[in-house]
Amino acid sequence: MRAIWRGAVSFGLVSIGVRVYSATEEKDIRFHQVHRTDGGRIKYKRVCSVDGEEVSYDDIAKGYDIGGGEMVILTDEDFAELPLSTSHAIDVLEFVPAEQVDPILYNKAYFLEPESAATKPYVLLRDALTDSERVAIVKVALRQREQLATLRVREGVLLLNTMLWPDEIRQPGFGFLDEKITVRPPELAMASSLIDSMAGEFEPDVFTDDYRAALQEVIDAKVEGRQVVQPEEVEEAPAAAIDLMAALRASVDRARAARGEAPAGGGAGKPTPISAAKSAKQAAAAKKAGEKKAPAKKAVGESGGGGGAAKKTAAKKTGAAAKSGGAAKSGAKKAAPAKKSTAAKKTARKSA
């Protein structure tokens, strides 16, 4: 990675020298505009609308339209003289609970790396933020523009999230907000049941950019001169539900079936894309685990000594049982004459 900014985090009276790196990158497939017939690149000329002459970069300035065809021209010197107190610093303003920052304010993310001499204060601020469970609200000037941002910890690194200013967030002015729409308790209960049946832990790796993969496949096929494989049909969005309760109930059944649970309606639900991806992952993991265990079981079955020992043990048990049965029968035979002798003695006494 290449640092895009160098400065210091101003933390009270502590200054922490840092280098700033972009934390994200877009994976979009980029195209050039070309001439359809010969593939030549399309180029644009910077032409002045007044005299029709082509203008070089050195002669281009920034202009602000004040209306009526009038323009205020600003030069690089005008921008350089602006009073940016944060031109080379990230000023910590306050520390707030992370949940108080509305995610809609977040814009871009940057990693902060400490300069060699600032590692200890960097780690100190990082650990203090972690212990306090708060984020720092800061001001920073990037690309000649002062921005509000947060400073938080991610995977042991300080992460700078630039934010939009509050007046840059639009207010929704939709008509339905003024309408009185009543949601019946059974509908709310069924919607809550649907949410519960689709609840899970967020695993980013499960989600994939299928469109980009399909587009890359088309490009690769054209480069290699082979036939383009048509992508699978994309499932169309369902039509607007006429019976809301029936749609909710069917959705709950589908979600339960995707989890391997018995649908409430008794029908077979259709797996969702995310549950299908998770099921495929689990199946692959189970298959690997089964392949690892299989040789161990086979080894036990193939062991001649083990099989012989089992047979010998069984034979011994059978022999012992047979002997025990024989001894019992013998004991019964011996006991019979003893009873007979006692009875004879009693008869002899009576006759005497």
N, C-alpha and C positions, 0 to 999 in steps of 0.2 A: 504493500500500500504506500501511497505517496501522501505526505502531510500537505494539507491545503491551507493551514493557518498555524502560526506560532504565537504564543503569548503567555499569560499567566492567570491562574485562578486566584482571585483576591479574596481570601478567607479571613476576615477581621484584619489583623496586622500581619497575617501569614500570607506570603506570596509563593505560589506553586507553579513553576515553569512547566508548560505542557505543549504538546504538539497535537493538532486536531486532524482526524482522518474521517472520511465518509464511512458510516457504519453499514450502509445499505447500497445495493446496486440493482438497477432494473435489468431483467433478463429478457426484455422484449427483443424480437428479431427485427432488425432495422433494414430498411430498404432505401435505395436511391431512386430518384426520378430519372427515367431514361426514355430515349426515343424508341417507340414501339417497333419501328421497322429495322433499325440497325443497332439498338442498344446503347447509343451514345448518351453520355451523362448530360442532363439538363442543367445549364448554368444561368444564374441571374446577375444582371448588372445593376449597380447602384446608380440610379439616374436622378438628377435634380428635376423636380417637377416645374421649376421656373425657367431654367435655361436649357433643359434637355441634355445637359452634359453629364458624362459619367464622373462619379465622385470617388476619390480614394479614401481609405480609412482615416488618414491623417486629417482630412478636411471634414470629418463627420463629428458633429456635436449633438448634445441632447437638447431637445426642445419641448417646452410645455405649452400646450394650446390653451389660450385664455379666451378663445371664442372670437367670432367676428373676423376670422382670417389672420388674427395676430398671434405671434409666437414669441415666447420668452426663451432665449438661448442660454444654456448653462454649459460652462467649460469644465475641464478637469480641475482647474484651479478653484472653481467655485465649490466643488465637492470636497476638495482637500482642506478647505478652510472651515468646513462644518465642525461645530464643537462636539466631537464624539469622545466622551470621557472613557468609553470602553474600547477604543480603537485597538489596543493591544492587551486588553484584560477581560477576564470573565468575572464580573463583580457579583458576589453573593449578596442578595438583598435580604432574604429571610428563609427560614426552613418551615415547611408545611407538611401535613399528612398527604401521602400520595393520592388517596382517594378523593381529595378535595380538588384535584386538577382534572377538569373535564377533558376526556380523550379527544374531543373535537378540536381542541386547541393545538394538539401536536402537529408538527410539520415535518422536519427532517431530523435524522439521528446521526450523531458523530461520536466516535471513540476518542477519549483523551489518553495520551501516553505521557508519562512524566519525563521531563528532562533528567539527565543522569544525576544532577545534584539535588533534584527535588523528589526523589523516590520516597523518602521517609515521610515528609509532610503529605504527599499524595496518598500513601497508604493510611496515614492517620485520618485524613478527611474521609477516605473510603470506608474505613471501619467505623468511624463516628456516625456516618450516614446510615450504615447497616444497623448499628445498635439503636439508633433513635427511631428507625422505621419511618423516616421522613425524606423528602426530596428538597433540594435547594432551588429556590427561585433566583435566577441570575439574569443579568443583562450582558449581551455580547454583540460586537459589531463584526459581521461577516459580509464580505463583498460590498463594503461601503454602505451597509445598512444596519442600524441598531435593531436588535431583536430581543424579545423576551424568550427565556428558555428555562428548562429544568435540568438539574444535575442529579443523577441517581446512579445506583450501582447495578451492573449487569455482568455476571460471571467474573467477578473480581476486577472489573474495569469501570472507571467513571464514564458514564454515558451522558452526552449533552443532547437534549431534545429541544430544538428550536420550536417556538410556538407562534401562533397567530396572535395578533393583538385583539382584545375583546371586540373592538368596533369592526373587525374584519369578519366576524361571524354573522351570517345572515339570520334574520328572524323569520321563522316559517309563518306565512300568512295564508293558510289554507281555509277554505270555507267550512269544511266539516268540523273544524274546531269550535265553531259557534253553534253547531247543531246539537240537539239533545238526543243522543242515541243510547237506548237502554239495552244492556246485555243481561240476559236471563241467567239466574244462578246455575241451572243445569249446563248451559253453554260454557259458563266460566269454569265449572267443575271439570267438564270434559276437556277444555283447553288446557287446564292445569294438569290433567292426567296425561295428555299428549306430551306436555313439556317433561313430566316425570319419566315417561317411557323413552324419551329421546335424550335424557340427561347423560352426561359422560364427562371424562377428563379431556381437556384440550390437548391434542397431539398434532402439532403443526406438520410433522413429516407425513401424516396420512393424506394431506391435501396436495394435489398435483395440478400443474397447469397443462391440462389435456389439449387445449387449443394450440399452445406453443409446440407441444410434442408432435401433434399432427402436422402443423405447418413445417416443422423441421424435417419431418419424414417426406413431405412433398418436395422440399428443396433438395434433400439428399437423393431422392429418386431421379429428379431432373439432372443433377450433376452426374450421376452414374449411368444415365441413359436408360433406366428401366421404367417399367410401367408404374404409374402412381397408384398406390393402393388406396382405395376410397375408405375414408374413416367410417367407423360404425355410426349408425343412425343416432342422432341426438334425441333424447327423450323430450317431447314437446311439453310445454308448461300446461298443467291441467286447466280446464275451463273454470270460470268462476262458479263457486258452489251455490247451488240453488237451495238445497237443504243443508244448512250449516251443521246441524247436529249429526246428520248422516255422514257428512264429510269428515267431521272430527272423529267420529267413532271408527270409520274406515282407516283414518290416519293412525289412530291408536293401535288398531289391530296390525297394521303394516309395521309399525315400529316394534311392537312386541314380537312379531314373527321374525323380524330381522335380528332380534336378540336371542332367538331360540325359545321364546316363551310362548305359551298357548294364547292365541288371540282371543280377546273377549267375545268377539262375534263368531268365533269358530272357523273363520275363513283363513286361507293362507295368505299372509301379507307379503308384499314385495319388498325386498331389502333396499335400504337407502344406499346411495353411493358411498357414504362414509362407513356405514356398518359393513357393507360388502368388502371395502378395502381392509377394514380391521379384521373381518372374518378370514380373508385371504392371508393376512399376515399371521394370524393365530394358527391357521391350518399349516402354513409353511413351517412355523416354529414347532408344531406338534409332530410334523413329518420328520424334521431333523432330530427331534428328541427320540422318536421311535426308531430311527435308523441307528442311533447311538446305542439304544438298549438292546436291539435285536441280536447283535453278535454275542452278548453276554448270556442271553437265554439259550441260544444255539449251542454255545460251548458247554453249558450244563447238560443239555440233552445228548450231546455227542460224546460225553465223557464215559468211557467204558467202565472205569473203576466206580464211578458214581452210580451207574445203572446196576452193576453187579452187587455193590454194597446194599442197594435198596432191595434187590431180590433176596440176598442172603438174610437181611433183616426180616423181610416178610416171611421167609422160610422158617427162621428161628421162632417168630411169633406163632406161626401155624403149628410148629412142632410142640411148643410150650403149651398151646391151647389143647392140642391132642392129648398130651401127657396129663394135663390137669383134668380133662374129661375122663381119661382112663382111671385116674386115681379116685375120682369121685364115685365111679361105678363100682370099683373094687371095695371101697369103704362101705357102700350100700349093701353089697353081698355079705360082708363080714358082720355087719350089724344085725342082719336078719337072723342068723343062727343064735346069737346071744339072746334075742327076745324069746325065741322058741324054747331055750333051755330054762329060762326063768318061769315060763308058764308051766312047764313039766314039773318043776319043783313044787309049785303051789298045788297042783293036782295030787301029788304024792302025799303031801301033808294032810289034805282033806280026807283022803282015803284012810290014812292012819288014824 
